[in-house]
Amino acid sequence: MRYKQISNTLFINNRSRFTAKMKPNTIAILTSNDIKHNNADDMMGFTQNNDLFYLSGIDQAETVLVLYPDAVKPEHRAILFVTETSEQIKIWDGDKLTKAQASDISGIKRVEWIQDFEKTLQLMAFEADGFVLGHNEHIKRITYNQQTQQDRMIVWIKEKYPLHDLHRVATITRELRPVKSDIEIDLMQKAADISVESFKRALRATKPGIMEYEIEAEHMYHLTKSGGLRHAFKPIIASGKNACALHYNTNDDVCKDGDMILMDFGVCYANYNSDTTRCFPVNGTFTERQKEVYAAVLHCLKEGAKLLKPGTLSAEYEKQMGKLVEEQLIKIGLLQAEDVAKQDPEQPLYKKYYMHNSAHHIGLDVHDVGLYSRPFEVGMVLTCEPGIYIPEEGIGCRLENDYLITEDGNRNLTAAMPIEIEDIELIMKKNN
């Protein structure tokens, strides 16, 4: 694996907390993700089901985890099923995990081959009253027209055991996963540290005439060299007017002298993610207007981040962030105070220039699981990402950091990433 093996105490503790919240006498079944295909025999890179990884640490396809804490026989209480390797598989695809390796990574004593899953489950299922099954549930994203291995497991369980009760893995993991352990925080800090150096490399490479994808390549070079698994998400390298499209990521335009670049990017390390956004001038020097807009957004970031503390409700946080942006839009001349005073509060005028929310959970998923009706708690990691987008001026500016909620406020995991105007210009000037 690219990353240093994670202490299996993380997964042992995660399983203990998970099973404590299961319904009595139920069996939890978590499956790995599929390997997705492109065209013909080409395949996309494998990404693990994060709930399975959270409970086992196994980063390999064709894996099933079975948890039955109320089983009469101790050997039935936790079983990990993995792919049995063969000489043919070794020749074509390389080694797979042995039973001993899978046990060492996960901390699960009993490991079996995947082909023995059905007959093993049958020995346990008739003692149980129900199953706890996974599905790709997320409050911010909906999966359309995709059948996953989890979906197929649900169908199979319903056919094989139609009178058992069914329960959802998500109701447990969405409660547990938002609060990070010390080990998880260290992994997220590692992802953030890689992203800091990746950004500095991108800054040094930027100059008029460079293509957006060349800047992406500079980021990707350092990410890969430093042991990152992959981009946390497809990065946005948006120059000029492209920065006003929130999810622009074709990254195929030329960066022109006088324009500003919005770079929204993240690093996935050991399946844990960072998510940051920075803006910088193509030629290394901000124009006066760019400085004005940038300073307004930076003010909102600094003041808004102070609201990320225990007990804060997401809805109240977003309301206050909107007020901060509104004040700055008046200050830089995009809104008039008298118009704001008589606006419809249900349709605030600032939405023309700032149309998204600012804070989301981050962890194993970039937009990590969790209910936004739940107050912020110590151990949660959230982003703060205000922005101002002015299509008529070809300026889009968003700034984003990752914050760990602490007892006395928060800690910025991405504090080392340059963000002040003077620091950014200094780095870019040294390259010229």
C-alpha positions in Angstrom: 0.0 0.0 0.0 1.1 3.6 -0.6 0.5 4.7 3.0 1.9 3.4 6.3 -0.3 0.7 7.7 -2.8 2.2 10.1 -2.9 0.8 13.7 -5.7 -1.7 13.8 -6.8 -0.3 17.1 -8.7 2.3 15.0 -10.8 -0.4 13.3 -11.2 -2.4 16.5 -12.6 0.6 18.3 -14.8 1.6 15.4 -16.3 -1.9 15.3 -16.9 -1.9 19.1 -18.8 1.4 18.9 -20.7 0.3 15.8 -21.9 -3.0 17.2 -22.9 -1.3 20.4 -25.5 0.6 18.4 -26.8 -2.3 16.4 -30.4 -3.6 17.1 -30.4 -6.7 19.3 -29.7 -10.0 17.6 -29.0 -8.6 14.1 -26.2 -9.3 11.6 -24.4 -6.4 9.9 -23.1 -7.1 6.4 -20.8 -4.6 4.7 -19.5 -5.1 1.2 -16.7 -3.6 -0.8 -17.3 -1.4 -3.8 -17.2 -2.7 -7.3 -14.4 -2.1 -9.7 -15.9 0.2 -12.3 -15.3 -0.3 -16.0 -14.6 2.3 -18.7 -14.8 0.8 -22.2 -13.9 -2.7 -23.4 -11.6 -4.2 -20.7 -10.3 -1.0 -19.2 -11.1 -0.3 -15.5 -11.2 2.7 -13.3 -9.1 2.9 -10.2 -10.6 1.1 -7.2 -12.1 3.1 -4.3 -13.3 1.3 -1.2 -16.7 1.5 0.4 -15.9 3.9 3.2 -18.2 2.3 5.8 -16.4 -1.0 5.2 -13.0 0.7 5.4 -14.0 2.5 8.6 -14.8 -0.8 10.3 -12.0 -3.0 8.8 -9.2 -1.0 7.2 -9.3 -3.4 4.2 -8.7 -1.5 0.9 -9.3 -4.4 -1.5 -12.2 -5.3 -3.8 -14.3 -8.5 -3.2 -14.4 -8.1 0.5 -17.3 -8.7 2.9 -17.4 -7.9 6.6 -20.0 -9.7 8.8 -20.6 -8.5 12.4 -23.0 -10.5 14.7 -22.2 -9.3 18.3 -25.0 -11.4 19.8 -24.0 -14.7 18.2 -23.9 -17.6 20.6 -20.6 -18.8 19.2 -17.7 -16.3 19.6 -16.3 -17.2 16.2 -19.4 -15.9 14.5 -19.2 -12.4 16.1 -16.8 -10.9 13.5 -15.8 -12.5 10.2 -13.9 -11.0 7.3 -14.2 -12.5 3.9 -11.5 -11.7 1.3 -10.5 -12.9 -2.2 -8.4 -16.1 -2.3 -5.4 -15.6 -4.5 -4.1 -18.0 -7.1 -1.0 -18.4 -9.2 -3.1 -17.1 -12.2 -4.2 -14.0 -10.3 -0.6 -13.4 -9.1 0.6 -13.5 -12.7 -2.0 -11.0 -14.0 -2.8 -8.8 -11.1 -0.2 -9.4 -8.4 -0.6 -10.5 -4.8 -3.9 -10.2 -2.8 -4.1 -10.1 1.0 -3.5 -13.3 2.8 -5.7 -14.3 5.7 -2.9 -13.4 8.1 -2.4 -10.0 6.5 -6.1 -9.2 6.4 -6.3 -10.2 10.1 -3.3 -8.0 11.0 -4.7 -4.9 9.2 -8.3 -5.2 10.6 -7.7 -6.8 14.0 -10.3 -9.4 13.1 -9.2 -12.9 14.2 -11.4 -14.9 11.8 -10.8 -14.4 8.1 -12.3 -16.6 5.5 -12.3 -16.8 1.7 -15.1 -14.9 -0.1 -16.4 -18.1 -1.8 -17.4 -19.4 1.7 -19.5 -16.4 2.5 -23.0 -17.7 1.7 -22.7 -21.1 3.4 -21.1 -19.4 6.5 -23.9 -16.8 6.7 -26.5 -19.5 6.5 -25.1 -21.1 9.7 -25.7 -17.8 11.5 -28.7 -16.3 9.8 -31.5 -18.4 11.3 -30.4 -17.5 14.8 -30.7 -13.8 14.0 -33.8 -11.6 13.8 -32.6 -9.2 11.2 -29.8 -7.7 9.1 -28.1 -4.3 9.1 -27.2 -3.5 5.5 -25.4 -0.7 3.7 -26.6 1.6 0.9 -25.1 4.7 -0.7 -27.0 7.2 1.3 -25.9 10.9 1.5 -27.8 14.0 2.5 -26.0 16.2 -0.1 -25.7 13.7 -3.0 -28.1 11.2 -4.5 -26.9 8.1 -6.5 -28.8 7.7 -9.8 -29.0 4.6 -11.9 -26.2 2.7 -10.3 -26.5 -0.7 -8.8 -23.7 -1.4 -6.4 -22.5 -4.5 -4.7 -24.4 -3.2 -1.6 -27.6 -3.0 -3.6 -27.1 -6.5 -4.9 -26.6 -7.7 -1.3 -29.9 -6.1 -0.3 -31.7 -7.9 -3.1 -30.1 -11.2 -2.3 -30.8 -11.0 1.4 -34.5 -10.1 0.7 -34.8 -13.2 -1.5 -32.8 -15.6 0.7 -34.2 -14.4 4.1 -37.5 -12.7 3.4 -38.9 -12.8 6.9 -35.9 -11.1 8.6 -36.1 -7.5 9.6 -33.8 -5.0 7.7 -32.0 -2.1 9.2 -29.6 0.6 7.8 -25.9 0.8 8.3 -26.2 4.5 7.6 -28.1 5.4 10.7 -25.1 4.2 12.7 -22.2 5.4 10.6 -23.7 8.8 10.1 -23.7 9.1 13.9 -20.1 7.7 14.5 -18.1 8.9 11.5 -18.4 12.7 11.9 -16.4 12.6 15.2 -12.9 11.8 14.4 -10.4 9.9 16.6 -6.8 11.0 17.1 -5.6 8.5 14.5 -8.1 9.8 11.9 -7.1 13.4 12.6 -3.4 12.5 12.1 -4.3 11.0 8.7 -6.3 14.0 7.7 -3.4 16.3 8.7 -1.1 14.2 6.5 -3.5 14.7 3.6 -3.6 18.5 4.4 0.2 18.7 4.6 0.6 17.1 1.1 -1.9 19.6 -0.3 0.1 22.5 1.2 3.2 21.6 -0.7 1.2 20.7 -3.8 -0.3 24.2 -3.8 3.1 25.9 -3.4 4.4 23.9 -6.4 1.4 25.0 -8.5 2.0 28.6 -7.5 5.6 28.5 -8.6 4.7 27.0 -12.0 2.0 29.5 -12.8 2.6 32.2 -15.5 0.7 33.8 -18.3 0.0 31.3 -21.1 0.1 28.2 -19.0 -2.8 25.8 -19.4 -5.1 25.0 -16.5 -4.3 21.3 -16.8 -0.6 22.1 -16.5 -1.3 23.5 -13.0 -3.3 20.4 -12.2 -0.3 18.3 -13.3 2.0 20.2 -10.9 -0.5 19.4 -8.0 -0.8 15.8 -9.1 3.0 15.3 -9.3 3.6 16.2 -5.7 0.4 14.4 -4.5 1.6 11.2 -6.1 5.2 11.6 -5.0 4.2 12.1 -1.4 2.1 8.9 -1.2 -1.3 10.4 -1.8 -3.8 7.7 -3.1 -5.5 10.1 -5.6 -7.2 13.4 -5.9 -9.8 13.7 -3.2 -12.1 14.9 -6.1 -11.5 16.1 -9.6 -9.7 19.4 -9.0 -11.0 22.7 -10.2 -8.4 24.9 -11.9 -10.5 27.8 -13.1 -9.0 30.9 -14.6 -10.8 34.1 -15.3 -14.5 33.8 -15.9 -14.3 30.0 -15.5 -14.1 30.6 -11.7 -17.7 31.7 -11.8 -18.9 28.2 -12.6 -18.9 26.5 -9.2 -18.2 23.0 -10.5 -16.0 23.8 -13.5 -13.4 21.1 -13.8 -12.6 20.6 -17.5 -9.3 22.5 -16.8 -8.6 23.0 -20.5 -8.4 26.8 -20.8 -5.3 29.0 -21.2 -4.5 31.2 -18.1 -4.3 34.8 -19.4 -2.3 37.7 -18.1 -4.4 39.8 -15.7 -6.8 37.0 -14.8 -7.1 35.3 -11.4 -7.2 31.5 -10.9 -9.5 29.7 -8.5 -7.9 26.3 -7.5 -10.2 24.0 -5.5 -8.4 20.7 -4.8 -7.9 18.0 -2.2 -5.7 15.1 -1.4 -6.8 11.6 -0.4 -4.3 9.9 1.9 -5.1 6.5 3.4 -8.7 7.1 2.3 -8.9 10.3 4.4 -9.3 13.6 2.6 -8.4 17.3 2.6 -10.4 20.0 0.7 -9.0 23.4 0.2 -9.5 26.4 -2.2 -7.1 29.2 -3.0 -7.1 32.0 -5.6 -4.0 33.7 -7.1 -3.1 36.0 -10.1 -1.8 34.4 -13.3 1.0 37.0 -13.5 1.9 36.9 -9.8 0.4 40.3 -8.9 -3.2 41.0 -7.9 -5.0 43.9 -9.5 -6.5 46.4 -7.2 -10.0 45.0 -7.9 -8.8 41.5 -7.4 -7.3 42.5 -4.1 -10.5 44.1 -3.0 -12.6 41.0 -3.8 -10.0 38.7 -2.4 -9.7 40.7 0.9 -13.5 40.6 1.2 -13.6 36.8 0.9 -10.6 36.4 3.2 -12.4 38.5 5.9 -15.4 36.3 5.6 -13.2 33.2 6.0 -11.4 34.5 9.1 -14.6 35.7 10.8 -16.7 32.8 9.7 -14.2 30.2 10.9 -14.6 31.6 14.4 -18.2 30.3 14.4 -17.0 26.7 13.9 -17.1 25.7 17.6 -18.9 23.2 19.8 -22.7 23.7 20.0 -23.1 25.7 16.8 -25.9 24.6 14.5 -25.2 24.4 10.8 -28.3 26.5 9.9 -27.3 29.3 12.2 -23.7 29.1 11.0 -24.8 29.5 7.4 -27.0 32.4 8.2 -24.2 34.2 9.9 -21.9 33.5 7.0 -24.4 34.9 4.6 -24.5 38.1 6.7 -20.7 38.4 6.6 -20.7 38.1 2.8 -23.6 40.5 2.5 -21.6 43.1 4.5 -18.6 42.7 2.2 -20.7 42.9 -0.9 -21.9 46.3 0.2 -18.4 47.3 1.1 -17.0 46.5 -2.4 -19.9 48.1 -4.2 -21.8 45.1 -5.5 -24.9 45.7 -3.2 -26.4 48.9 -1.9 -27.3 49.1 1.8 -30.7 50.6 1.1 -31.6 47.8 -1.2 -30.5 45.2 1.3 -32.6 46.9 4.0 -35.8 46.3 2.1 -34.9 42.9 0.5 -37.1 39.9 0.9 -35.4 37.9 3.7 -36.4 34.7 1.9 -34.5 35.8 -1.2 -31.5 37.7 0.1 -29.7 39.8 -2.5 -26.3 38.3 -1.6 -27.3 35.0 -3.3 -26.6 36.6 -6.7 -22.9 36.6 -5.8 -22.7 33.9 -3.1 -25.0 31.0 -3.8 -23.6 28.0 -1.9 -23.2 27.0 1.7 -19.8 27.2 3.5 -19.4 24.3 5.9 -19.5 20.6 5.2 -18.2 17.6 7.1 -15.0 16.1 5.7 -13.3 12.8 6.4 -13.4 9.5 4.5 -15.8 11.3 2.1 -15.0 14.8 1.0 -18.6 15.6 1.8 -18.6 13.3 4.8 -21.6 11.6 6.3 -23.5 13.3 9.1 -26.8 15.1 9.8 -26.6 18.9 9.6 -29.4 19.1 12.3 -26.7 18.0 14.8 -24.7 20.7 16.5 -21.0 20.8 15.9 -19.0 18.7 18.4 -15.4 18.3 19.5 -13.7 16.0 17.0 -15.7 17.0 13.9 -13.8 18.3 10.9 -15.6 20.9 8.7 -14.7 23.2 5.9 -15.2 26.9 5.8 -15.5 28.2 2.2 -17.0 31.6 1.5 -16.9 33.0 -2.0 -17.8 35.9 -4.2 -18.5 35.4 -7.9 -18.8 38.3 -10.3 -19.4 37.0 -13.8 -19.7 40.4 -15.4 -16.1 41.2 -14.2 -14.7 37.7 -14.9 -13.8 37.3 -11.2 -14.6 34.3 -9.1 -13.0 34.0 -5.6 -13.5 31.3 -3.0 -11.2 30.5 -0.1 -11.4 27.3 1.9 -9.7 25.7 4.9 -10.4 22.5 7.0 -11.1 23.0 10.7 -11.0 20.5 13.5 -13.6 21.4 16.2 -11.9 21.6 19.6 -13.1 22.3 23.1 -12.2 26.0 22.9 -13.0 26.6 19.2 -11.2 25.0 16.3 -7.8 24.2 14.8 -7.0 24.9 11.1 -5.5 21.8 9.6 -4.5 23.7 6.5 -3.0 26.7 8.3 0.4 26.2 6.6 -1.1 26.8 3.1 -0.3 30.4 2.0 -3.4 32.6 1.9 -2.4 36.2 2.6 -2.0 38.3 -0.5 1.5 39.3 0.3 2.6 35.7 0.9 1.1 34.5 -2.4 2.7 37.3 -4.4 6.1 36.7 -2.7 6.1 33.0 -3.7 5.1 33.8 -7.3 7.6 36.7 -7.5 10.5 34.4 -6.5 9.7 32.2 -9.4 9.9 35.0 -11.9 
